[in-house]
Amino acid sequence: MDLDRFLYHLQFQSERVIPADWEPAWDDAPLPYKLYQHLQEVPLDCDLPFSINEESLASTTGLKRLGHLLWYTYGQTRYSETANPGTDGLGAETMQAFRRFVPSGGGLYPSELYIYLKMEDVPEGIYHYDAAHHRLLLIRKGNVDSYLRRALGNRWDGTDAQGILFVTTMFWKNFFKYNHFSYRLQGLDAGALLGQWQEVSARAGFSTNVHFQFLDRRINHLLGVDEGEETTYAIVPFADREFIREEMPLSEWSGDIPAVETRHYQRSINVLDFPYIQEINQQSMFDSPQQFRLLTGKEDVRHTEPAQPLPDVEPPDYDLAEACRKRHSPELDFINQKISLKQLALLLKGTVQPYSTDLYEKEHRSSMTIYGCFHGMEGLPDGAYRYDAQTHSLIEVDQGDFRLPLQKAMKLDNVNLHQVPICLHIAGERTHYKKVFGYRGYRIQQMEAGMLLQRLLLTASALGMNGHPLLGYDAKACDRIYQLEGCGETTLIQIPLGRYHPKSCLLGSLHT
Ligand SMILES: Cc1cc2nc3c(=O)[nH]c(=O)nc-3n(C[C@H](O)[C@H](O)[C@H](O)COP(=O)(O)O)c2cc1C
């Protein structure tokens, strides 16, 4: 099995990772949420606050507050019904879906959330967040501090953390529709969820540190997940103090814990094999902290003229709950309205704020680069640009109106790019960090891109715009626009962005 070829096809020839005669079995589709059976239940508060900021959260503590944070992060927030023209030209087809505040490829939400809690009002242990019922289910009871410390490579003493969040991927949840292309979506989806948790938990005054590196098999054992169908992608301790990185001596693994026996329901009767995902998942696993690595900040040696400085602005301070409620993917609802350079400056500044991960020694900006094609912006000639976060300026790559080449590069014309003034691309290293992290680098890179994406979408929503994340574009064609091949980068996701009409669908809220 040639995994390098698989990753190349995922990025540049996605039709080659899906069989030509592929038809998803919609009648046997899995549920978009995992349902555990026969576990001890901890209900969460369903009286959810309309806003989520220091003031509104100050009146809540403990489990009540945690329930609000989880709901804003990954709860099922709405139910929608959308009408599309029928394929036979007669009548309309309606589509119903549960929605969340994070976007997800095809609205399938392959990620799951687990949480380790040490709180007075609930038994200490590992829980699954049951999004369908907005409750926690106890998977493993007891204190696992020292086990977790070792599974995180002794780099962190989390004894006084408020909790630890685990983001997993359940492969079948979106494989059933996208076949092996789902692997690309899974990392981006997990990243968007991580970005959402960073924003939501920051409003409660929590600091977070995202771990992409840990002993996978130990962590999956701790959560009781079967690594053939689900695996952990990231671990996020959160606390109301700054994290101090510990450098404790590495020790031999000891202190195993018993397996947990759980049962869950996911609806599909016929679950297919996903051999490439299984293989790359196995190849990505770390068995020893000696495999953990750091990234070195890259120095940009590209020619940096001509540069257009952006207006000097502070990152926007916004009402997160409102930004979440307004965020959606507009699809055909974009309207062609001018955006000022100041709005663009706020959008980009708000998106690239530094955060803490185990990829760097200290807080660091994302190592992704934001590129964009702009049309009809006030005070900016049409063209393709790179955003330089360091100098907060746009570096011109090429001049001109790129809407037609971008539209031609779309695999499905479900967004009219002539209606959007801004089309952004998040780009990253073409070799997906393979040199540093081996095959694990691919999913780390996709998660980083997803985290940046989510901050971009929330900031856009707060500024009265919206972005529609897309993978249905020809990466080679877009890379050519920004001349990326020569500098070793590639476009990882496309985000047309602008103002929009209200969505034409029926929408019902799922909370009181
Ligand atoms: C990683 C990722 C890839 C996506 N790719 C596409 C795409 O190729 N085409 C598309 O129309 N929408 C795409 N979407 C948008 C989703 O379909 C959308 O988020 C989902 O239907 C939920 O709707 P919402 O964003 O309005 O909440 C993508 C979203 C994500 C997070």
The ligand as an ORCA input file, in Angstrom:
! r2SCAN-3c Opt
* xyz 0 1
  C     -13.401     20.534      5.919
  C     -14.653     20.968      5.227
  C     -14.808     20.750      3.854
  C     -15.960     21.158      3.206
  N     -16.063     20.961      1.858
  C     -17.159     21.393      1.203
  C     -17.258     21.251     -0.208
  O     -16.369     20.712     -0.869
  N     -18.375     21.726     -0.805
  C     -19.390     22.338     -0.111
  O     -20.375     22.762     -0.701
  N     -19.309     22.495      1.229
  C     -18.225     22.041      1.910
  N     -18.136     22.212      3.267
  C     -19.223     22.886      4.010
  C     -20.135     21.894      4.693
  O     -20.918     21.211      3.758
  C     -20.994     22.590      5.765
  O     -20.143     23.038      6.770
  C     -22.029     21.668      6.366
  O     -23.002     21.315      5.438
  C     -22.708     22.296      7.571
  O     -23.311     23.483      7.204
  P     -22.948     24.877      7.899
  O     -21.502     25.160      7.640
  O     -23.865     25.871      7.240
  O     -23.208     24.733      9.385
  C     -16.989     21.791      3.949
  C     -16.839     22.008      5.314
  C     -15.685     21.596      5.956
  C     -15.513     21.838      7.436
*
